Amino acid sequence: MSFKISRRALLAASVCVPLVTPIAAPAATFDTAKNVILFISDGASWGTWDMASYWEYGAKGQQPYDSFDVKLGMITTPLNTSTKPTNTGTPQVTYDPAKAWDTTPSDGNFGGRPSYFEGYDYIKRDYTDSAAAGTALATGEKSYNSAIDFDDFGQPLAFISQQMKDELGKAVGVVSSVPISHATPATFGAQNINRNNYGEISQQMVLTGTLDLVMGGGHPLYDSNGNLRPEGSERFANETGGSGGYIAKSVWDDVTGATPSMTFFDDKASFEALADGSLVIDGPVLGVAQTYNTLQANRSGHFADANAFEVPLVANVPTLETMTLGALNHLGKDEDGFFVMIEGGAVDWAAHANNTARIIEEQVDFNRSVAAAVQWVNTSSS
């Protein structure tokens, strides 16, 4: 599998749960692309891209991906809408383009919000969650909603980061504007039967050695305004199962200990130094921004749609653009090339909150990340 855009490939401790692979994982087949950059604007729509473009430029057609030679559309419907394996493997969700684009007015309100059009009502009913969509992208296999690289029979699936690393010797990484163990980044660095098992997923992503770089949110010591929590109120994920936080205490103890599995930093200055090349780190890197949920979308004023742009950004948190450049610089040192998934995950969080201003803000940060990657490819990739 290779993606060729522009001149080179561009897409956009105490408890350890090991990564597992199927007994007969399918062999990966790759072309000659040295570097593969997969960008995902989670939860975005055509309207999202248009809104962001109009806000930033006053017109469409100005984004870096507007000039790409190849632009295709696809849909990642789940195998089924169950949240656990059905043990059948039978597809239960189909996609009918005619129904999806039906503009007949509708008074439906599936999901608790007006549908307005029959097409919108149709596509809401058999929705894909980020776990099933990510699994489809990372493994090439459709599965149930909530699956993190697991099939409908409860068996793990080999995913592209593993294959890139094990079969081609490439450096691999994940970057996101949401917690590192959330669904989309998880599907490129872990295998789990349920997306909510954040503790187990964080263990897999950090302690098993598959990923060479992990960046995102989910900091257990900070809130979503970038404020340090009072001592004793840290938010760690359960070691097994869900809830509690996004990163397991065992992971935190490891990366902040004397012999960490990955070099850890959380200060904005280190993110920026990695991005501008003044910081060079040997070995795997874990960068967790000083924010609990998203980089910016969940800061105070999140639901104040009218004045959302008036709320200052969290000052001690890097942008997704900065994370992107840092990831490319770090992974780009590998002579065999790299694979990285970079997600604008908070676009989806803002959309769930029905906060138009924050949707635009997040999509603009994503767009700037793509632009930065295009420039990096054209100047630094070989």
N, C-alpha and C positions, 0 to 999 in steps of 0.2 A: 504494500500500500504506500503510495507516495502522493503528496499534494504539492503541485507546482504552481505558484502564483508569483507574479512579478519575475525577478531574475532567479529567485530560489524558492525553496519551500516555505510557505507561510500560510497559516490558517488563522486563522485566528486561534523496663527493669524488673520490678518484683513480680509483676504479672505481665506476661507477654503472650499475645495471641498470634501465632504464626500465620503467615499467608499460606494458603493451600491452593494447589492447582489440580485440575481434573487428571485422572489417571492417564488419559490419552488426549492431552490438550492439542488442538489443531496447530500445525506448524504455521508460523507467520510467513507471509510472502510480501516482500518489500521491493521497491524499485531502487533507484539510485539517489534519492533525496538524502542529503546529509543531515539537514535540520528540518524538523517538523514542528510548527507552532500552531496549535489548535486554540482558537478563540471562541468562547461561548458567552453570549449575552443572554443569560438565563431569564426566561419569562418575557423576553422582548417580542414585539410584534412589528408589523410594517409601520403601524402608527407610532410606535416608540422611536424608531429610527427617524421617521419624518419629523416628529416633535423636536427631537434633539437637534436635528439639522436646521430647522427653522429658527430655533432659539439661538443657536450659536452663529449661524451664517445668514439667516433670513431667506434661505433657499435650500432646496435639495441638491444632491449631486456633488457636494463638496467634501464628503468623507473619503478617507484613503481607500476604503473598499469599493467605492463607486467606480474606480478606474480599473479594478481587477478584470482580467480577460475573461474569466469564467465565473458566472454567478448562477447558482442553482437553488431550487427550493426543495425541501423534503419535510416529511412529517414522521415523528417517532412515536407512533401509537404504541401503547403497552400490549403485551400478550393478553393480559386481562387486567381488570381493575381491582383484583384482590390485593390485600396487603401482606399476604403470606403465600407460600407455594401451594398450588392446587393439586400438584402431582398428576397433572394430565398432559401438560405441554400443548394443549389445544388452543389455538388462537380464538379469542372471544371478542376482539375489537376489530372492526373494519373501518376503512376511511372512504367516504364517498365525496369526491370533490364537488359534485353538483349540489349535494346537501350542505356542504361546508360553506359554499359561496352563495347560498340562497338568500336574497335580499328581501324576501317577503317579510313585512312587519310581523313581529311576534309579541305576545303579552306574557311569554314565559319568563320565569325567574329562577331557573335552575341554579343552585348554589346560593340562593338568597339575594341575588341582584338581578335587575331587569336584563333580559336578553336582547330586546329591541328588534333583532332579526332572527329568522328561523335558522339561518346558518350559524349564528353565534350560539343559539340554544343547543344546536346539534353538537358542535364541537366541545361544548362544556360537559356534556354528559359522560363521555368516555375519555376523560382527560388523562394525560400522561403526567406522572409526577417526575421530579428531577432525578430520582433514583433510577426509575425505569428508563427514562430518556438517556441518562448518563451511561447506564449499563449497555444500552443499544449502541451508543457511540464508542464506548471503550472496548466492547467485546464483539460487536457485530451480531449479537443475539438479543431478541426481544424477551422480556420477562415481566413479572408482576410488578405492580407499583410497590415501592419500598425496597426492592431488591438492590443490593450493592454487589454487582457482578456475581449474582447467584441465579441459577435457572429455576424453572417452575417445579423442578423436582427437589429443590433444596440442595443442589450441588454447585460448587464454585466454578466460575468460568475464568479462563485465562483472559487477561486484559492487556491492552496495547502497551502500557508502560512496562509490564513484565517482559513482553516479547521484544520490545525495543532494546531493553537492557540485556536480557539473557541471550538473545539470539544475534543481536547486532552490536552489542557492547556500547550502546549509546548512553549518555547521561540522561536522566529523566527527572521531571519535576512537575509540581502543581502549584498554581497561584490562584488566589481567590479574594474577592472583597467581602466574603462571609467567612464564618468559622472554618478552619482547616478540615474538620471532620464532617462538614455538611455534605449533602448528597452528591453534588456534582464533583467536587474535588475528591471525595471518597471513592467514586467509581474509577478514578485514575490512580488510586494508590492503595486500595484495600478490597477485601471480599467479605461480605457479611450478609446474613439473612435478612437484616432489617436496618434501614437507614438511621433509626433512632438509637442504635447501640454506639453512641459516640465514644465512650471509653474504649471499647474494643477496637473501633475504627482508628482512633488516635494512636493506639498501641501498634496497630499494623502499619500505619503510615510512617511512624517515627522510629520504631524500634527494630524493624525487621530487615532494614537495609535495601529495600527495593528503590526507594526514592532518594535522589541526590539533592533535592531541594523541595522544601515545603514553605509556602508563605500564605498568610491570611490572618483572619481574626480568631476570636474564641479565647482571648486571654482570660485566665481564671482570676487574675488579681485586679482587673480593671472593669469599670462599667462602660456603657456604650457612649458616655460623654468623655471618655479618656481619663476618668478620675480613679485614683487608687482606692480600692475598697478598704474599709477598716479591717484591721487584723482579726482573723477569725471568721470573716464573711466571704472568703474565697469561694469560687464556683467551680468545683472539679466535677468531671463526669464520673458516673459509677464505673467501676472497673469492668463490670459485665452488665448487660441490659442497658436501658436508656435513662434519660433524665439526669439532673444534677449539674450539668455543664457540658463543655465540648471537648475538654482534654482531661484524660485520666491523671490522677495524682502520681501514679507510677511513671507516667511519661514525663511529668513535670520534674519529679525527683531525679530522673535520669538526665534530662537535658540541662538541669541546673547543678548537677553533681560534678564530681572531680573527673570522671571519664565518660562524658556524654556520647550518646550514639550519633548526635548531630551537633555541630556548632550552633549555639543558640544566641539570638539577640532579639530585643523587642523595642529598642529606642529608634526614633525616627532618623537620627543622625546616621546610624549604621545602615539602614535601608538606603538612604541617600548616597552614602559612601560606596556601597556596593553598586549602585546605579551609575555613579560617575566614574567608577573604576579606581577610586583611591583606596578602596578596601578589597583585598583579595584573600579569599579563604580557601584553604585546602580541605578537601573532604566534604561530606554532606552538610547542608545548611538548613536550619529551621528558623524562620523569622515570623514571630507572632506579634502583630501590631498591638499597641496598648489600648485595646477596645474589646468589649465582650462580644458583641454581635457583629454588625457590619462596620466597615471602615468609617462611614459617615451617615448612612441612611437612617440609622436608629438613634442618632443624637437627639437631644431635646428639640421640640418643635416638629417632631416627625409627622404628626397628624394636622399641623397647622398649615394647611395647603396654601392659604392666601399669602402667608409670609414665610414660607419654607426657605426661600432664597435669602431671607434676611438673617437667618440663624447662622452665626459664624461656624466655620468648619472646626472640627476637633484638631487643635494645633499640634498635638504630639503624635498624630497618626499620618503615615505616608499615603500618597495616592496610589491607585492601581497602576498608573503610568510609571511611578517610581519603582514599584515592585516588579513590573514587567521588565524594565531595563536592568534591574539588579539580577533577575533570574536569567536573562539572556547573557549577561556578562559572565555569570558564574557557570552556567551550563555550557556556554560557548567555548570554554577552555578545553573541553573534551575533543581530542583529535578525531574521534569516530563520529562526532556530531551529537545531537540531542533531540529529545522529544519533550515538549512542555505543553500543558494545558493551562490556559489563562482564562479565568472566568470573571465576568462582571455579574456576580451572583446577586448583588443587592438591587439590581434592576427588578428582579422578581420580588424581593422583599417589599420594595416601594409600591409595586403593582398590587400586591396582596393588601397593602394598606390603603389602596386607592388614593395615593398621594402623587398627583401628576407632577408637581414641581420636583419632588425627589426622584421620580422616574427619569425625568429629563437630566437632572444633575448626575445620576449614576450612569446614564447612557453616554453623556458627554465625557465622563472620566474613562469609560470603556473605549470610546472612539479615539481619545487621545492616546490610549495604550496601544491601540492598533497602529496609529500613526507613528508612535515611537518604535514599534517593532519593525514597521516597514523601513524606517530610516536605518535601524540597526542592521537589518538584512542587507540593505543596499550599500552600507559602509563597512560593516564589520564581519559579515558572513563570508565564507569561502567555499 
